[in-house]
Amino acid sequence: MSRWRELPAGLDPPVHQLIVRLRALKDRSGLSTRRLAVRTGYSAKSWQRYLNGRALPPAEAVRAICRVGDEDPTRLLALHEIAAQRWAEGRPVPAGPPEEPDATPADPGGERQPYGRHLRVAVTAGAVVTVVSVSVALLLAVRLTEARAQLARERADTVTTTPATVTEDLVPVIYTCRLERRDGRWYAGLSRTTDLLLSNTQVGLEVAEAQCLLHRAGTAPGEIDGIFGPKTRRAVERMQKRNGLIVNGVIDPPTWKALREADPK
């Protein structure tokens, strides 16, 4: 048997009797207030007000608790009608619409959190995820830029042994020649190789380096685009012929030597 609080003094007898009957139904059901909320659709807080005499339950709540207690609601509804009249006469009904069942039943494991709180939590979580995602994206972009720059520097300072070839998805690039002479040899700032074989259809910094040196030597290959195409091949052949080399259109070690040491024509 539940320990009920003493009902407020001054309740009209029909109201007092109705509440006592409702308490008895709840005790007979063996349900807690939260479980009663789940079974009836009215919140636990609402039932606390009803069963402690602070508010008069609506007729639908009376029907709901009768269903839970397997009770015929006819007598209780008749008593409720009288109690409602006395309640209105003896205690003003609060302004606003009559109490209605909760839109969502209470959680069997405890009180359901207010919808507004869930919404605030969801919005806050979404904002945090957005900020983290943007920060990670910016960090990755910076790291990628740094990695590309480092790769370009490393390729300019080391000998590449496997130059790429022309592909359908190749994106044209125009390179800048930064010509300087070191220890009697010319460099364009793109590669320091002296023996890498370059031939038709190959691409890369080494090809752009050779194109810069061909241009300096007076056998311009066209744009400095790092692509070993027909113009570059013809420029290599002209340079080889001028320097008494084997004319094969391939940049081999003797051709590199001539390009590195040649004076402008």
N, C-alpha and C positions, 0 to 999 in steps of 0.2 A: 504494500500500500504506500503510495506517494505521500510525502509530507507536504501538505499544501499550506500556503500562507493564508492568514486570516483575511477574509474578504473585507473590502472597505465598508465602513459603517455607513448607514443611510441608504443602502441598496434596497429598492422595492422588493417585496417578497417574490414576485414572479421572476425578476431578474436574478435574485439570489438563488432561487430554486433551479432556474435554467443552468446557471454556472455549476451548481453542485451536481446536477445530472450529467453535464458534460465532463466534469472531473471524474465521475464514476465510470463513464464510458472509456475515458483514457486509461484509468487504472485497470479496467477489465481487459483492455487490449494489450496491456503489458508493453506498450511502445513508449520510447523516450520522446521528448518534444521534437527532436530532430527527425526521428523516424516517422512520427506523426505528420510532420511537414512533408516528407517524401510521399506518404500515402494519400494525403489530402490535397496537396498543391498549394496550401497556405503555409507561409514561412513560419519557422520556429518562433521568431519574435512576435508574430501575430498571435500565435496560440498562447504565448505567455501573457499577452495583454487580455485575451479573451478569458483565459482560465483564472486570472487574478482579478477580474472585475474592473479592469481599466478601460475596456472597450467592449461593446456588444458585438458578438460575431454576426456576420450576415447569415441569411437563411441557407445559402449554399454551403457555408462552412459547417452548419449543423447537419445538413444532409450528408456531407462528406465524412464527418466523424461517426455518424450512424452507420454508414456503409462499412467503415473500418471495424466498428464494434458489433457488427451484425445485429443492429437494432432497427426496429420499425420506426421511421422518422415522424410518423403522423402526430403522435402526442407531443414530441419535442417541438415540432414545427408550430403546433397550436400554442404551446407555451411560449415559444419564441415570439409569436405575433403579439401576445399580450405584453411580454417583456419589452418588446420594441416600443409599444405605445407608452408604457410607464417610463422607460428610459428617456424617451423624447420629452415627456412631461417633467420628470424629476431631474434630468441632467441634460443640458443642451448637447445636441450632436455636433461634433467638430465640423467646421466648414470644410468643404472639399468633397470629392466623389466618394461613394462608399467603397470600402476595402474590397479588393478583388484578389483572386488567387494569383500567386506569383507566376510570372511568364515561364519560369523554368523551375522545376521541382528542386527542393533542397538536396544537397549531396548526402548520400547515406552515410558517408564517413565523416561528416562534419558540415558546418555552415558553408554554403557556397559564397565565394568572394563576390563582392559587388562587381557588376559589369564594368563600371568606370575604372576600377582599379586594374582589371585585366587589360583594358584598352591602354591605360597609361604605361603599364609594363611592356605591352607589345610595341607601342610607339617608341619607348626608350630603347628597347632591345634593337629595334630596326635602325634607329639612329646610330647606335654604337656599331652595329655591323657595317653600316654605310661608311662611317668614318674610318674604320679599320680597313675596309676594302680599298677605299681611295688612297689611304696611306701606303698600303702594300703595293698598289699599282704604281704610285709615284716612285717608291723605292726601287721597284723592279725596272722602271724606265731609266732611272739614274744609273743603276748598276749595268743595264744593257748598253747605255751610251758609253760608260767608262770601259766596258769590256770591248766594245768595237774600236774605241780609240787605242786601247792597249794592243789589240790584235794588229791594227794598222802599223803601230810603231814596231812591233816585233817582226812583222813581215818585211818592213823596210830595212831592218838591221840583220836579218838572217837570210840564209840561202834556202830557197824553196826547191824541193826536189820533185814535186808532182804538180805542175801548173794545171789549172783547170782548162776545160775546152768550152767552146761556144755551145749554148743550149737555147731552146726556144723561149724559156722564161728569163733570159738574160736582160737585165736592166742597164741601159747605156750609162756610163759615167765618164765625165771629162776630168782628167787629172791635170794638176798643175806641176810644171817642171821647175824645180828649184836647183838650178845648175850651180855646181861649185867644183873646184879642182882640189884634189888632195893627193899628195905624194905623186904628182905627175899624172893622175888619172881623173877623168871626169865622172861626176855622179849627178843624178837628177833628183835625189832625195826620195826615191821610191823603192829601190832595191840596190844591194851592193854585190849581187852575184857577178861572177866573171866566167862561169863555165856551164850555166844551165842551158840546156838545149831548148830552143823555142822554135816552133814551126806553125804552119797554117792551122787555124781554128782554135789555137790556144788563147786564153785570156788571163788577165791578172796584173798585179803590180809590176812583175818582171817585164811583161810585154810593154806596159806604159813606160817603164824605165828605158827600154830599148828604143821606143818611139821618140822619147825626148832626145836621146843621144843621136838618133838618125836625123832628127830635125836640126840639131846643133852642127852635125857633120855636113849639112847641105843637101841631104836626100830626104826631104820631108815626106812622112808617111800619111799625111792628112791629119785628122783630129787625134789628140792624145787620149784615146778611149780605152786603152788596155786590151784591145781586141786585135789579134793577129789575123787580119784579113788580106784581101788581094792587094790593097794599096801598100800595106806594110811589107808584104812579100816583095813587091816590085822595088820599094825603097831599099830593102836589104840587098837585093840583087844589084842595084846600081851602086851601092856602097861597096859591095864585095868586088865588083868589077873595077872600081876606081883604085882599090887598095891591092889589086893583084891577088885576090883570094879566090878560092873555088866558089863559083857562082851557083849556089844551090837554093838560095832563098831561105836558108835555115840559119838562125843565130846560134852558132857553135862557139867554142872557146876562142878560136882565132878571130872570129867576127866580134866577139865581146872585147877582145884585146884591142882591136882596131877602133871600135867605138869609144872605148875608154880613153884611148891615147890620141885619137884623131884631132887634127886642127880643123877649124871651119874652112870650107872650100869657097 
